[in-house]
Amino acid sequence: MNALLTFTWRAASLATVLFLAACASQPSETTSEQILPLPEFSAPLDQSPEFYLQQARSAEELERFDWQLLAAKAYIGKGSIQAGEGLLKDLRQETLTQRQQAGVALVQAQSLQLQGQYAAAIEQLNFDPRWSLPDSYWQSYYQQRAELFQLQNRGIASAEARMSLDSYLAGEPQQVNRQLIWQLLRPMTSFTLRSFQEPGNEIKNGWLEIVAINNEQSIDHESLIAELQAWRQEYPEHPALSLISEDMQTAMSLSPYRPEKIAVLLPLSGRYQQNADAIRQGLSAAYLDNKSDVQLSFFDTEQAGMADIYGQLISQGYDFVIGPLLKSHLRELQALSPNLPVLALNDIDSEVAGDYYYFPLSPEEEARQAALYIHEQQLDYPLLVAPGNSLGKRMVEAFDEQWLELSDEPATSVFYHAPSELQGAIQRLMLTSESQARINQLKQVLANNVESEVRSRRDTQAVYLIGDSNQTKLAKPFIDVTVSPFASAPVLLTSSRGYTTAVGDNELNGLLVSEMPWLLDSQSANAVRFKQLWPNADSQQRRLYALGYDAYQLIGKLVQMRHYSDFQQPGLSGNLSLDDDGTVLRQLTWNEYRNGRLVPVQ
């Protein structure tokens, strides 16, 4: 009798919603007499909230609650939070079973998540593991927890939720889930990952250990293979086995380069001598730090032709080449079809067979990383300010290509050819010139009897400044004064070419800069040594020193890095990896000017 009274009361409280559903202008996919089987709770909802309410009206009493819960979930899913919350409030009036309690909590957590209340949503998802729930409920439970923890930047907790989710999935969704676990754990250090291991938790420990091994790429090749084999023996049936791809296994099985005689090809005289000297210093420092018996020899590409130099390399038994530095010399070397592995210190557009690797300090790559960073920070409608020279156009093109892979909306750019054109270019970009034109027209109509203020565009959230430090110093204040008080100030970013390492540039406060970690390092033994030996070196010389140092350090890892894209090597010039063409990619750090100094962005 009590159950009947409870249901009658709840049915009355829902009468208005059910009536609206019956009278909805949207045609129903089925009549009220055509009751469909209840869908899995975790399945995507492909019907309208009104449809589920119609099903509830005609369903048997035991299923009515579930249809109404699906209606609440559908309302919330399409953004009708108030309607969904109203249904949930009514559903809570009954004495609920464990499954019903779980269902209401899952939908309530979804509502809170959509409202940005992540902590409150997680509090809703605190199920008793002893509850007897359908698999679809547990699947939704772990899926939602994983998403909420990730939104809070709690990578370990999100990965743990996905580890629990794994057993409720199969096929492609399960593989995608495992890839997400890897991606969540990948940015963490080996030490951090191992610190979260728990005795007896084989699934969690196996995940943490295999990613820790993957991240230990500064160790030698043999140790890495031994650790991988030990992991496979300890976790023979671990879910992560499916992620240890053939590429990784192949990479680990290949023998790395172990050269005995390394030839370095640099322009040690002439116009580029200073650049070559900085690279040579970096190579020599890395050679001394490795304490190897390798013979390292330098050849001046300005004093002899590439054919003559290559003839010497072959006759004298060299088995690895670093360089050339200049594109013209690299083309000459490739035309000779050398049989030696080559790590060039530049890149060119060519497709040649053989063991070729390219390590450029590429401004285009910096522009692509800027596009990625802006997208990762969820900044919309980026604007680009660039000089109208070849470098500016190449960087804009690289940024645009990367941005269009991430967004449906293209970036907007403006070019200038002289400092005197910069302010006008920024006004056109920020649309203040259009605003001023409208004001002038209005004043003409009203005989100048109008108070007005120029307004800038309000959609953009980021401006990427391309150019040298002088151009950046000119552009930033123009942008600062162009943004109207009615608009939020956009984030300003530039590349490593857009600033100097001088301390006290307070006018650049707030500017974000992509840069090698090495340029901001003053504490490491390598940095202290460099400062003692070359106290007057500028930032460009430090970058080239890092290029030389990292090039030498990469030799023994190039084979593995080429066959396994996730294989990375920390270096002075950034976190290093290889693309499919054998080009070294440098992941730079982002830094912000605060009180006239660059500090890393956390």
Secondary structure by P-SEA (a helix, b strand, c coil): caaaaaaaaaaaaaaaaaaaaaacccccccccccccccccccccccccaaaaaaaaaaccccaaaaaaaaaaaaaaaacaaaaaaaaaaaaacccccaaaaaaaaaaaaaaaaaacaaaaaaaaacccccccccaaaaaaaaaaaaaaaaaacaaaaaaaaaaaaccccccaaaaaaaaaaaaaaccccaaaaaaaccccaaaaaaaaaaaaaaacccccaaaaaaaaaaaaaacccccccccccaaaaaaaacccccccbbbbbccccccaaaaaaaaaaaaaaaaaaacccbbbbbbccccccaaaaaaaaaaaccccccccccaaaaaaaaaaccccccccccccccccccbbbbbcccaaaaaaaaaaaaaaacccbbbbbbcccaaaaaaaaaaaaaaaacccbbbbbcccccccaaaaaaaaaaaaaaaaaaaaaaaaaacccbbbbbbccccccbbbbbccaaaaaaaaaaaaaaccccccccbbbbccccccccccccccccbbbbbbccccccccaaaaaaaaacccccaaaaaaaaaaaaaaaacccaaaaaacccccccccccccccccccbbbbbbbbbbbccccccccc
